[in-house]
Amino acid sequence: MAEDGVKYSHAALHRELAAAAEQGLLSRFGGPWAVWGSVIRDGQVSVNCTRYGGEVTDPVDFSQAEIAMRRDIQPIIQVFRSAHPAFARCFLQETATTAGYRESREFNGDYRLTGDDVFDPPAFPDTIAWGAHPVDRHLPGSSGQQVQFLTKPYAIPYRCLVAQRCPNLLVAGALAAAEPQAFATLRVQAQCMAMGQAAGTAAALCAGTSTPTCQLDPGALRTALLAQKAIL
Ligand SMILES: Cc1cc2nc3c(=O)[nH]c(=O)nc-3n(C[C@H](O)[C@H](O)[C@H](O)COP(=O)(O)OP(=O)(O)OC[C@H]3O[C@@H](n4cnc5c(N)ncnc54)[C@H](O)[C@@H]3O)c2cc1C
């Protein structure tokens, strides 16, 4: 991948996988992302490629997803072997124990981050983290992807973590309140870690002062996060 200058998905592998999907050898796929940063150790690479468009809250559909994606792995390996010399002798070492999912139930927070908040970011008084990952929408019914890179970082307000109707519940990470377009950048790991740090810090401040989470002074939370060297 390094020799081919690939930083994102590999065009030749994508082309061959699309041809295999066209012939009905596999259902659909994403990427494939098997690039710099995916190398675990010499000779091993993590491949992000299988895809299923379904509803993860439906256990039958989720089982179908597991079956379909595991079935797709062998044809994907065949394509990799024939499409690129780096994979000529590749074999499967292991798969994820269970399928991951990008979007599912949505949490009702005090504030729902919008697409406008991401592309034209306001300075929220209760900013607890910044995000900058591209707006990265994987199209579930196809092998397509829409990526919009951001020109500046956006702010994530504390209110996205505060439950609207359940007192003293904070929700961080891939369940924080956001419209689909904003969620397509908010859900990634860097932001999830920063939101988790903010939620934990907020919980400690609330517990220490017997304050309901919805009444926490955002200034006090930001001061505590800055003292932890959070980037605000
Ligand atoms: C295929 C795929 C590719 C992705 N690629 C990228 C990428 O390239 N870069 C990136 O930054 N992000 C990527 N993401 C998104 C990112 O990985 C997730 O959105 C993020 O990890 C979510 O973090 P989280 O802490 O909110 O949730 P999770 O990482 O899901 O953590 C939740 C944890 O809670 C545990 N748990 C659940 N229920 C209970 C319970 N009742 N008691 C105790 N523990 C429980 C779970 O076991 C889990 O460990 C990808 C996601 C998918 C599905």
The ligand as a Tripos MOL2 file, in Angstrom:
@<TRIPOS>MOLECULE
LIG
   53    58     1     0     0
SMALL
NO_CHARGES

@<TRIPOS>ATOM
      1 C1        -16.9190   -0.9040   10.5220 C.3       1 LIG1
      2 C2        -16.5800    0.3310   11.3100 C.ar      1 LIG1
      3 C3        -15.4670    1.0800   10.9580 C.ar      1 LIG1
      4 C4        -15.1270    2.1990   11.6930 C.ar      1 LIG1
      5 N1        -13.9970    2.8710   11.3440 N.ar      1 LIG1
      6 C5        -13.5670    3.8880   12.1290 C.ar      1 LIG1
      7 C6        -12.3240    4.5210   11.8740 C.ar      1 LIG1
      8 O1        -11.6290    4.2010   10.9040 O.2       1 LIG1
      9 N2        -11.9280    5.5030   12.7160 N.ar      1 LIG1
     10 C7        -12.6680    5.8860   13.7930 C.ar      1 LIG1
     11 O2        -12.2240    6.7480   14.5380 O.2       1 LIG1
     12 N3        -13.8610    5.3120   14.0490 N.ar      1 LIG1
     13 C8        -14.3380    4.3200   13.2510 C.ar      1 LIG1
     14 N4        -15.5380    3.7240   13.5070 N.ar      1 LIG1
     15 C9        -16.4170    4.2680   14.5640 C.3       1 LIG1
     16 C10       -15.9280    4.0050   15.9640 C.3       1 LIG1
     17 O3        -15.1850    2.8020   16.0120 O.3       1 LIG1
     18 C11       -17.1000    3.9010   16.9410 C.3       1 LIG1
     19 O4        -18.1180    4.8360   16.6630 O.3       1 LIG1
     20 C12       -16.5650    4.1620   18.3570 C.3       1 LIG1
     21 O5        -15.5770    3.2070   18.6660 O.3       1 LIG1
     22 C13       -17.6810    4.1130   19.3670 C.3       1 LIG1
     23 O6        -17.1110    4.2630   20.6470 O.3       1 LIG1
     24 P1        -18.0010    4.1420   21.9400 P.3       1 LIG1
     25 O7        -17.0670    4.1890   23.0960 O.co2     1 LIG1
     26 O8        -19.1160    5.1350   21.8830 O.co2     1 LIG1
     27 O9        -18.7110    2.7240   21.8100 O.3       1 LIG1
     28 P2        -18.0480    1.2840   21.7830 P.3       1 LIG1
     29 O10       -16.6470    1.3290   21.2750 O.co2     1 LIG1
     30 O11       -19.0550    0.4260   21.0800 O.co2     1 LIG1
     31 O12       -17.9540    0.9130   23.3220 O.3       1 LIG1
     32 C14       -19.0710    0.5360   24.0530 C.3       1 LIG1
     33 C15       -18.5830   -0.5060   25.0320 C.3       1 LIG1
     34 O13       -19.6220   -0.7690   25.9780 O.3       1 LIG1
     35 C16       -19.6400   -2.1490   26.2100 C.3       1 LIG1
     36 N5        -20.9670   -2.4800   26.7230 N.ar      1 LIG1
     37 C17       -22.1280   -2.5330   26.0390 C.ar      1 LIG1
     38 N6        -23.1210   -2.8660   26.8590 N.ar      1 LIG1
     39 C18       -22.5970   -2.9990   28.0930 C.ar      1 LIG1
     40 C19       -23.1410   -3.3280   29.3580 C.ar      1 LIG1
     41 N7        -24.4430   -3.5600   29.5180 N.pl3     1 LIG1
     42 N8        -22.2940   -3.3790   30.4140 N.ar      1 LIG1
     43 C20       -20.9670   -3.1150   30.2530 C.ar      1 LIG1
     44 N9        -20.4010   -2.8040   29.0790 N.ar      1 LIG1
     45 C21       -21.2150   -2.7460   28.0130 C.ar      1 LIG1
     46 C22       -19.3380   -2.7690   24.8620 C.3       1 LIG1
     47 O14       -18.8640   -4.0850   25.0060 O.3       1 LIG1
     48 C23       -18.2480   -1.8320   24.3550 C.3       1 LIG1
     49 O15       -16.9500   -2.2270   24.7420 O.3       1 LIG1
     50 C24       -15.9300    2.5930   12.7940 C.ar      1 LIG1
     51 C25       -17.0590    1.8520   13.1460 C.ar      1 LIG1
     52 C26       -17.3940    0.7290   12.4120 C.ar      1 LIG1
     53 C27       -18.5930   -0.0750   12.8120 C.3       1 LIG1
@<TRIPOS>BOND
     1     1     2 1
     2     2     3 ar
     3     2    52 ar
     4     3     4 ar
     5     4     5 ar
     6     4    50 ar
     7     5     6 ar
     8     6     7 ar
     9     6    13 1
    10     7     8 2
    11     7     9 ar
    12     9    10 ar
    13    10    11 2
    14    10    12 ar
    15    12    13 ar
    16    13    14 ar
    17    14    15 1
    18    14    50 ar
    19    15    16 1
    20    16    17 1
    21    16    18 1
    22    18    19 1
    23    18    20 1
    24    20    21 1
    25    20    22 1
    26    22    23 1
    27    23    24 1
    28    24    25 2
    29    24    26 1
    30    24    27 1
    31    27    28 1
    32    28    29 2
    33    28    30 1
    34    28    31 1
    35    31    32 1
    36    32    33 1
    37    33    34 1
    38    33    48 1
    39    34    35 1
    40    35    36 1
    41    35    46 1
    42    36    37 ar
    43    36    45 ar
    44    37    38 ar
    45    38    39 ar
    46    39    40 ar
    47    39    45 ar
    48    40    41 1
    49    40    42 ar
    50    42    43 ar
    51    43    44 ar
    52    44    45 ar
    53    46    47 1
    54    46    48 1
    55    48    49 1
    56    50    51 ar
    57    51    52 ar
    58    52    53 1
@<TRIPOS>SUBSTRUCTURE
     1 LIG1         1 GROUP 0 **** ****
